[in-house]
Amino acid sequence: MRITLLFILLLAVNPIVSGQNQLTGTVKDQETGEPVFSANILFPALEKGTVTDAQGNYTVNNLPNGKYKIVVSSIGYATYNTEINLPLDNFDITLNPSAIEMEEVIISTPFHQLQSENVMKVERESLSELNRKGAINLSDGIAQIAGVESLTTGVGIGKPVIRGLSSNRVLVYTQGIRLENQQYGDEHGLGINSKGISSVEVIKGPASLLYGSDAIGGVLYLNPESFAQSGHTNAGVDADYFSNTRGYQLSGMAKTSGEKLKFLARGSYAAHSDYESGDGIRVTNTRFNEKDLKAGFGFQDSKYKADLRYNYNQSNIGIPEEIGAQSTEKDPMIPYQQIDNHIVSLDNKFFFNNSSLDMKIGYQFNDRKEFEEHEEHEEEEETEEEHEEHEDGEAALEMHLETLNYNLKYNLPKIGNFETITGIQGMFQTNENFGEEILIPDSETIDFGIFVTTHYHLENWDFQGGLRFDNRNLESEAFISEDGDVINALDRKFNSFNGAFGAKYQIDQKFIARLNLASGFRAPNLSELTSNGAHHGTNRYEIGNPLLENEQNFQVDLSLEYRNQHFEAYVNGFHNSVGNYIFLNPTGEIIENDPVFEYRQQDATLYGGELGVHIHPHPLDWLHLESSFETVTGQLSNNDYLPLIPANSITNTFRVEFEEGYTFSKKYAFIRLQNVFDQNNPGNFESATPGYGLLGAGLGTTLKLDSFNLGLSLSGTNLLDKEYISHLSRLKTDGIFNIGRNIMFSATLSL
């Protein structure tokens, strides 16, 4: 009912929105006066833009009255941005040639600014850049971002780890809404295919002010691919081959846009066999396959913008238990997961004079099934007949998670140098069990949050701060655990006030210093509150604690950056204090051959950071030398080390890039060496992990043909076929090595 009333309110105010305008202009090279072809013109607040033609001309239609920021970017030029008052008939722009990589607008923070203008440091990478480095899937790709790792079970299951925090402590956003897919479990993947994702943004640190509970460790924000430019139709086909898993991925896309209406669709399929480790052994049942469908419908005029998106993803993922039959089959054996995930989102924007109203609504349906061997089966190698027999039977575990999200934000008119946003966010969620096994009970969760944030801009200084209040109601039904114990029903309420304050100081576009102070919270999840039984995916018996309280943290984050045309350097440091940190603690007992762990709380501290340099010397602007180092340490108040903390690492990359070329353009080649140090500070149920070095390399180009472009790339990871075990591999306890040498070949045909 509340959502219906909001829709009525939005429709009621729509007629008072201002009229439409057209803006034209030319973009030229500041030094030569030549037109700049294919420069991006963007109004971030309106999420509307275009590109220049061969003569450098551009036209943007259906613009509202008001004062708006315009951002112009092109490869080989410094990004240009300023504010203009509409209506305005003509606006010509000159771009300054620069070897500095062009900046992009950051979407995950509230004011949609360039990174150099942002008070909060945000890492942003395009998926095309991550994929051409040899990433097998999305989780593998994001692990290449400084300060981000992946908690893995083979290559098919991966979860983001941001500065030592993961699972429910890292919030994932896709299509502008929070992703809900039973993410509390170590053996649950993202359930998002990388095809159809344009870029990823990472907020490293508490972001509860903007996103509420579960953003205590940071946010992984996935931006969907954009619609075609107005008046254009595009199509493309991607194909990838992976030598190690004998895997392949195919994807096809088509999109078209008129002046107001836009449409896109993409279908993808991927299949992988068991991966082969550096010792030449295939890790049984790490195989997986995935179907993915994405579609979008857009509408925009000067008064209103709508973006309707749908994503269906079905994943069949093997759950490895031990090394067994050596096979290159791609259908998972028992035990395996079948996960169907539906995501529907609608983003509405209403534009007024110098202000706007943004309302996002999302619905998700997550159907998670796990198939296991029947108890009467003896321990023997699986046969095809046994596999088929179980597929026809019922799942041992089946959970349906339904989630309705809403997010309403009002961008107030700018007052002097102040920009302010206020809003409400909420979630209604139900979990229902249908299988014979129950991991978490049938439950209902209701979230509500209200916040305000403001940004104050001066010539060299920027300040940003805000406050937020959240309330979460969690109710669950009683159920009988595996050992026959009755787990009582829950009725818990969790509340939290949080705030954030940040300052940025900038001198001459070269030196930037950022200081951010922020608090965050996380309400305990159902697994932590109600577990009582064997957790087969982790080979342990878990006992929950229904009296757990909120985790509450406070982080100090300092970032220093220096950049000129030929040199860049950065240092990021953080200190994160977490009150009532929830963790698993071994009791020393054994139940049904599984060690017993119980959930406890204790204050914890994490600290560390990242530093790096990027050199592209003049006049060899095509040459790039990059080096980055990352470190994190996590301890409980009793000085025990936290589990699943990534080891320190240093990555050195040498790459060359040549953008221009008549037939072959966007030519590049790189070689990378990642050195991971010993992890000698394991948690109390972990063991130390020795370090290792991984060598990677790649090259690629784009072939320009009559009416289409053909992109070709070849990359390799772990080229020396190193035998190694990552500290964040859940197969480490079984002594199973990570993936060995993998060569990836990719071809992209775009029209």
Stockholm file with secondary structure:
# STOCKHOLM 1.0

chainA/1-751         MRITLLFILLLAVNPIVSGQNQLTGTVKDQETGEPVFSANILFPALEKGTVTDAQGNYTVNNLPNGKYKIVVSSIGYATYNTEINLPLDNFDITLNPSAIEMEEVIISTPFHQLQSENVMKVERESLSELNRKGAINLSDGIAQIAGVESLTTGVGIGKPVIRGLSSNRVLVYTQGIRLENQQYGDEHGLGINSKGISSVEVIKGPASLLYGSDAIGGVLYLNPESFAQSGHTNAGVDADYFSNTRGYQLSGMAKTSGEKLKFLARGSYAAHSDYESGDGIRVTNTRFNEKDLKAGFGFQDSKYKADLRYNYNQSNIGIPEEIGAQSTEKDPMIPYQQIDNHIVSLDNKFFFNNSSLDMKIGYQFNDRKEFEEHEEHEEEEETEEEHEEHEDGEAALEMHLETLNYNLKYNLPKIGNFETITGIQGMFQTNENFGEEILIPDSETIDFGIFVTTHYHLENWDFQGGLRFDNRNLESEAFISEDGDVINALDRKFNSFNGAFGAKYQIDQKFIARLNLASGFRAPNLSELTSNGAHHGTNRYEIGNPLLENEQNFQVDLSLEYRNQHFEAYVNGFHNSVGNYIFLNPTGEIIENDPVFEYRQQDATLYGGELGVHIHPHPLDWLHLESSFETVTGQLSNNDYLPLIPANSITNTFRVEFEEGYTFSKKYAFIRLQNVFDQNNPGNFESATPGYGLLGAGLGTTLKLDSFNLGLSLSGTNLLDKEYISHLSRLKTDGIFNIGRNIMFSATLSL
#=GR chainA/1-751 SS CHHHHHHHHHHHHGGGSCCEEEEEEEEEETTTCCBCTTCEEEETTTTEEEECCTTSEEEEEEEESEEEEEEEECTTBCCEEEEEEESCSBCCEEECBCSSCCCCBCSSSTTCCBGGGCSSCEEEEEHHHHHTTTCSSHHHHHTTSTTEEEEEETTTEEEEEETTBCGGGEEEEETTEECCSCTTSTTCCCCCCSTTEEEEEEEESCCHHHHCTTCSSEEEEEEECCCCCTTCEEEEEEEEEETTTTEEEEEEEEEEECSSEEEEEEEEEEEECCCBBTTSCBCTTCCEEEEEEEEEEEEECSSEEEEEEEEEEEEEEECCCSCCCCCCCCSCCSSEEEEEEEEEEEEEEEEETTEEEEEEEEEEEEEEEEECCCTTSCSSCCCHHHHHHHHHSCCSEEEEEEEEEEEEEEECCCBTTEEEEEEEEEEEEEEEECSSCCSSCCEEEEEEEEEEEEEEECSSEEEEEEEEEEEEEEEECCEECTTSCEECCEEEEEEEEEEEEEEEEEETTTEEEEEEEEEEEECCCHHHHHCEEEETTTTEEEECCTTCCCEEEEEEEEEEEEECSSEEEEEEEEEEEEEEEEEEEEEEEEETTEEEEEEEEEEEEEEEEEEEEEECCSSCTTEEEEEEEEEEEEEETTSCBCSSCCCCEEEEEEEEEECCCSSEEEEEEEEEEEEECCBCCCCTTCCCBCCEEEEEEEEEEEEECSSCEEEEEEEEESTTCCCCCCTTBTTGGGTCCCBCCEEEEEEEEEC
#=GC SS_cons         CHHHHHHHHHHHHGGGSCCEEEEEEEEEETTTCCBCTTCEEEETTTTEEEECCTTSEEEEEEEESEEEEEEEECTTBCCEEEEEEESCSBCCEEECBCSSCCCCBCSSSTTCCBGGGCSSCEEEEEHHHHHTTTCSSHHHHHTTSTTEEEEEETTTEEEEEETTBCGGGEEEEETTEECCSCTTSTTCCCCCCSTTEEEEEEEESCCHHHHCTTCSSEEEEEEECCCCCTTCEEEEEEEEEETTTTEEEEEEEEEEECSSEEEEEEEEEEEECCCBBTTSCBCTTCCEEEEEEEEEEEEECSSEEEEEEEEEEEEEEECCCSCCCCCCCCSCCSSEEEEEEEEEEEEEEEEETTEEEEEEEEEEEEEEEEECCCTTSCSSCCCHHHHHHHHHSCCSEEEEEEEEEEEEEEECCCBTTEEEEEEEEEEEEEEEECSSCCSSCCEEEEEEEEEEEEEEECSSEEEEEEEEEEEEEEEECCEECTTSCEECCEEEEEEEEEEEEEEEEEETTTEEEEEEEEEEEECCCHHHHHCEEEETTTTEEEECCTTCCCEEEEEEEEEEEEECSSEEEEEEEEEEEEEEEEEEEEEEEEETTEEEEEEEEEEEEEEEEEEEEEECCSSCTTEEEEEEEEEEEEEETTSCBCSSCCCCEEEEEEEEEECCCSSEEEEEEEEEEEEECCBCCCCTTCCCBCCEEEEEEEEEEEEECSSCEEEEEEEEESTTCCCCCCTTBTTGGGTCCCBCCEEEEEEEEEC
//
